[in-house]
Amino acid sequence: MVIVLVGTTVLTLRPGGLRRQMRYAARRFRLAIVLGGVYVLCSAIARIAFSDTFVTDWGLPALALALVVLFLIFGQNPTEPIRSGRS
């Protein structure tokens, strides 16, 4: 219970408030689901087509590493223009 309250407080204090932070979290979750599906599909294809070869030994960890890099690139918060205090 304390972790939920502290997490909500921290997210509320960040720029844009809780709604924006939850939108970013949902975006990252959808990205993780898609990339996980890509890994499972490629893993199944590799295990069927290239059973007992170097592809299943080295290719799948390389694919996982590439997908992690994609997640780190596409999972960032979008940049927003800096607004001055004047209108």
Secondary structure, DSSP 4 states (H G I P E B T S, - for coil): -HHHHHHHHHHHHSTTHHHHHHHHHHHHHHHHHHHHHHHHHHHHHHHHHTTTSHIIIIIHHHHHHHHHHHHHHHTSPPP-PPPPS--
